[in-house]
Amino acid sequence: MIWRFPVSWPDPKLSPNSRVHWSPKAKATKSQRVEGWGATKLAKVIPSLPMSIKLTFHPEDNRRRDLDNLISATKGLRDGISDALGIDDSKIQLTAEIGPIAATKHVVVEIST
């Protein structure tokens, strides 16, 4: 079974290249984690192993982006998803890609079992 839902683009404070104080970064991480938890619950994902998560990043322009940094910036999101599912995130396979340009930047999460 496959579930798809959009979530917000990662906050720039969450980039591994950002030079922000730990406090605003922690606040952004918590916000992202809560969004991941809520979106997963709203999508009514049924947890079962094996499970995989695919993240498709839809930017709003054609600038070059580092996929590794985007993946790192979504750690809070992935933790929120695994919290909602009650599954350790080390047991979930992750794939990611940069998709086509969108009117508003966002990330599409696709969970499959």
C-alpha positions as CSV (number, residue, x, y, z in Angstrom):
1,M,0.0,0.0,0.0
2,I,1.2,3.6,-0.7
3,W,0.4,6.8,1.1
4,R,1.4,10.2,-0.3
5,F,1.2,13.6,1.4
6,P,2.9,17.0,1.1
7,V,4.8,18.7,3.9
8,S,6.6,22.0,4.2
9,W,10.0,22.7,2.6
10,P,12.8,22.3,5.3
11,D,13.6,25.5,7.2
12,P,17.0,26.9,6.2
13,K,18.0,26.7,9.8
14,L,18.0,22.9,9.5
15,S,20.6,22.8,6.7
16,P,23.9,21.2,7.9
17,N,25.6,24.3,6.3
18,S,23.7,26.8,8.4
19,R,25.5,28.6,11.1
20,V,22.6,29.2,13.5
21,H,22.5,29.0,17.3
22,W,21.3,25.7,18.7
23,S,18.1,27.3,20.1
24,P,16.4,28.4,16.8
25,K,17.6,25.2,15.2
26,A,16.0,23.1,18.0
27,K,12.7,25.0,17.6
28,A,12.7,24.4,13.8
29,T,13.5,20.7,14.3
30,K,10.6,20.3,16.8
31,S,8.2,22.1,14.4
32,Q,9.2,19.8,11.6
33,R,8.9,16.7,13.8
34,V,5.4,17.7,14.8
35,E,4.4,18.4,11.2
36,G,5.7,14.9,10.2
37,W,3.8,13.2,13.1
38,G,0.6,15.1,12.3
39,A,0.7,14.5,8.5
40,T,1.3,10.8,9.0
41,K,-1.6,10.5,11.5
42,L,-3.8,12.5,9.1
43,A,-2.9,10.2,6.2
44,K,-3.9,7.2,8.4
45,V,-0.7,5.2,7.5
46,I,-0.9,1.6,8.6
47,P,2.5,0.6,9.9
48,S,4.0,-2.7,8.8
49,L,7.6,-3.8,7.9
50,P,9.3,-3.7,5.5
51,M,8.6,0.0,5.0
52,S,10.1,2.6,2.8
53,I,9.9,6.4,2.7
54,K,10.5,8.4,-0.5
55,L,11.0,12.1,-0.2
56,T,10.6,14.2,-3.4
57,F,11.7,17.8,-3.0
58,H,9.8,20.2,-5.3
59,P,11.7,23.6,-5.4
60,E,10.2,26.8,-6.6
61,D,13.1,27.7,-8.9
62,N,16.0,26.1,-10.9
63,R,18.8,26.8,-8.4
64,R,21.2,23.9,-7.8
65,R,20.6,22.1,-4.6
66,D,22.6,19.5,-2.7
67,L,20.4,16.4,-2.1
68,D,22.5,15.3,0.8
69,N,21.8,18.6,2.6
70,L,18.1,18.4,1.9
71,I,18.0,14.8,3.3
72,S,19.9,16.0,6.4
73,A,17.5,18.9,6.8
74,T,14.5,16.6,7.1
75,K,15.7,14.5,10.0
76,G,13.1,15.9,12.3
77,L,10.4,15.1,9.7
78,R,11.5,11.5,9.4
79,D,11.6,11.2,13.2
80,G,8.1,12.6,13.4
81,I,6.9,10.0,10.9
82,S,8.6,7.1,12.7
83,D,7.1,8.4,16.0
84,A,3.6,8.4,14.5
85,L,4.1,4.9,13.1
86,G,5.8,3.5,16.2
87,I,8.7,2.1,14.2
88,D,12.4,2.7,14.8
89,D,13.6,4.9,11.8
90,S,16.6,2.7,11.4
91,K,14.2,0.0,10.1
92,I,12.7,2.3,7.4
93,Q,14.4,2.5,4.0
94,L,14.9,6.0,2.7
95,T,15.1,7.3,-0.9
96,A,15.1,10.9,-2.0
97,E,15.1,12.9,-5.2
98,I,14.7,16.4,-6.4
99,G,11.5,16.6,-8.5
100,P,10.1,19.2,-10.9
101,I,9.7,22.9,-10.0
102,A,6.4,23.7,-8.2
103,A,4.6,27.0,-7.7
104,T,5.3,26.7,-4.0
105,K,8.2,24.7,-2.7
106,H,7.3,21.6,-0.7
107,V,8.2,18.0,-0.1
108,V,6.1,15.0,-1.1
109,V,6.4,12.1,1.3
110,E,5.5,8.7,-0.1
111,I,5.3,5.8,2.4
112,S,5.0,2.3,1.1
113,T,4.7,-1.1,2.7
